[in-house]
Amino acid sequence: MMPDANCLQWRLLLPHDLPAMHDLHLLGMAGMAAQAVKPESRDFLLGLLQGRGTVIGAWHEDALVAYGVLQHDLLAEDDPRMLLGLDAAQPVRKLAGATVAPGWRGLGLQRMLIERRLACAPRDAALFATAAPCNPPSWRNLLACGFAVRALVYRYGGHARYLLARVPQEAGAAGAGLELGGNELPRQQALLAQGWRGTAPGAAAGSLRLVPPTGTGGPVGVPAGRAAP
Ligand SMILES: CC(C)(COP(=O)(O)OP(=O)(O)OC[C@H]1O[C@@H](n2cnc3c(N)ncnc32)[C@H](O)[C@@H]1OP(=O)(O)O)[C@@H](O)C(=O)NCCC(=O)NCCS
């Protein structure tokens, strides 16, 4: 049978859905490199289901085929406000993980989960997520839903993570920029630290298109608008 996203049933997950959520998390991670995705403990998932977050699930008959987490109870180390230049009073919510069962990928389910989580979040909240540069499906879907890469950080034992955010009332960045590959992370990190934003996938596999802050030129030695060699 061909999977059909139109026949899915969506509902918020409850604590009794923990076994289905945990099984899908393990299934989704199977075969993935340690640097691409962080394994979550069963206790962490239970904490989310018990109130640290909102978890949206898509079911096909009695099988959970996709879930996405919107977390409001964040650890201090997760707080992105300083990196994003936001006031300490700014409400924030984290898109803290999503999994689509392998047989249901390629149908846009993560994007649907992102949109549903955006609809659940307070209107004035800044939304953020992290995604490994070596996990393009994860960050491409966030970019497609209006997020921008704002920083490159090293987390979870030294693994590279893009910090992506969607901040209300913030103008989106546009214009000519540079395309940098996943093998150019130090350069990406330096540009992001100068206020550049990753706004779209690049043409080359795994690459990111970055644009400079409004009103500035390109990096020293490269005029804005000229593609990286
Ligand atoms: C990330 C995940 C949820 C995405 O599932 P999905 O919604 O079915 O997404 P898709 O497979 O359709 O991929 C989305 C995008 O990535 C691209 N993509 C898919 N596989 C890719 C690959 N191996 N390399 C590069 N790009 C890829 C698709 O072309 C699509 O991009 P586009 O629409 O901009 O062209 C799913 O891959 C998953 O569950 N992975 C394991 C868990 C995980 O990594 N979660 C995210 C971090 S918590």
The ligand as a MOL file (V3000), in Angstrom:
LIG
                    3D

  0  0  0     0  0            999 V3000
M  V30 BEGIN CTAB
M  V30 COUNTS 48 50 0 0 0
M  V30 BEGIN ATOM
M  V30 1 C 14.0210 14.6220 9.4710 0
M  V30 2 C 12.7710 13.8530 9.0830 0
M  V30 3 C 11.7110 14.0310 10.1660 0
M  V30 4 C 12.2480 14.4390 7.7530 0
M  V30 5 O 11.2260 13.6200 7.2250 0
M  V30 6 P 10.2640 14.1450 6.0360 0
M  V30 7 O 9.2890 15.1390 6.5440 0
M  V30 8 O 9.6750 12.9580 5.3930 0
M  V30 9 O 11.2680 14.9260 5.0960 0
M  V30 10 P 11.7740 14.5280 3.6440 0
M  V30 11 O 12.3840 13.1600 3.6260 0
M  V30 12 O 10.6560 14.7880 2.7080 0
M  V30 13 O 12.9600 15.5540 3.3740 0
M  V30 14 C 12.7560 16.9460 3.4140 0
M  V30 15 C 13.7840 17.6420 2.5750 0
M  V30 16 O 15.0820 17.0720 2.7250 0
M  V30 17 C 15.5740 16.6020 1.4510 0
M  V30 18 N 16.2770 15.3300 1.6870 0
M  V30 19 C 15.7410 14.1370 1.9960 0
M  V30 20 N 16.7360 13.2320 2.1620 0
M  V30 21 C 17.9010 13.8800 1.9230 0
M  V30 22 C 19.2740 13.4930 1.9420 0
M  V30 23 N 19.6350 12.2480 2.2360 0
M  V30 24 N 20.2000 14.4360 1.6650 0
M  V30 25 C 19.8640 15.6920 1.3680 0
M  V30 26 N 18.5600 16.1200 1.3530 0
M  V30 27 C 17.6150 15.2240 1.6280 0
M  V30 28 C 14.3360 16.4510 0.5900 0
M  V30 29 O 14.6730 16.5920 -0.7840 0
M  V30 30 C 13.4890 17.5990 1.0910 0
M  V30 31 O 14.0200 18.8380 0.6590 0
M  V30 32 P 13.2600 19.8520 -0.2960 0
M  V30 33 O 11.8060 19.6490 -0.1410 0
M  V30 34 O 13.7410 21.1890 0.1920 0
M  V30 35 O 13.7480 19.4900 -1.6570 0
M  V30 36 C 13.0830 12.3350 8.8700 0
M  V30 37 O 14.1470 12.2330 7.9530 0
M  V30 38 C 13.4530 11.6410 10.1770 0
M  V30 39 O 12.5620 11.2020 10.9150 0
M  V30 40 N 14.7560 11.5080 10.4380 0
M  V30 41 C 15.2300 10.8480 11.6680 0
M  V30 42 C 15.0480 11.7350 12.9050 0
M  V30 43 C 15.6080 13.1160 12.6860 0
M  V30 44 O 16.6610 13.3120 12.0960 0
M  V30 45 N 14.8740 14.1040 13.2140 0
M  V30 46 C 15.2710 15.5100 13.0880 0
M  V30 47 C 16.1930 15.9590 14.1630 0
M  V30 48 S 15.4440 15.8000 15.7500 0
M  V30 END ATOM
M  V30 BEGIN BOND
M  V30 1 1 1 2
M  V30 2 1 2 3
M  V30 3 1 2 4
M  V30 4 1 2 36
M  V30 5 1 4 5
M  V30 6 1 5 6
M  V30 7 2 6 7
M  V30 8 1 6 8
M  V30 9 1 6 9
M  V30 10 1 9 10
M  V30 11 2 10 11
M  V30 12 1 10 12
M  V30 13 1 10 13
M  V30 14 1 13 14
M  V30 15 1 14 15
M  V30 16 1 15 16
M  V30 17 1 15 30
M  V30 18 1 16 17
M  V30 19 1 17 18
M  V30 20 1 17 28
M  V30 21 1 18 19
M  V30 22 1 18 27
M  V30 23 2 19 20
M  V30 24 1 20 21
M  V30 25 1 21 22
M  V30 26 2 21 27
M  V30 27 1 22 23
M  V30 28 2 22 24
M  V30 29 1 24 25
M  V30 30 2 25 26
M  V30 31 1 26 27
M  V30 32 1 28 29
M  V30 33 1 28 30
M  V30 34 1 30 31
M  V30 35 1 31 32
M  V30 36 2 32 33
M  V30 37 1 32 34
M  V30 38 1 32 35
M  V30 39 1 36 37
M  V30 40 1 36 38
M  V30 41 2 38 39
M  V30 42 1 38 40
M  V30 43 1 40 41
M  V30 44 1 41 42
M  V30 45 1 42 43
M  V30 46 2 43 44
M  V30 47 1 43 45
M  V30 48 1 45 46
M  V30 49 1 46 47
M  V30 50 1 47 48
M  V30 END BOND
M  V30 END CTAB
M  END
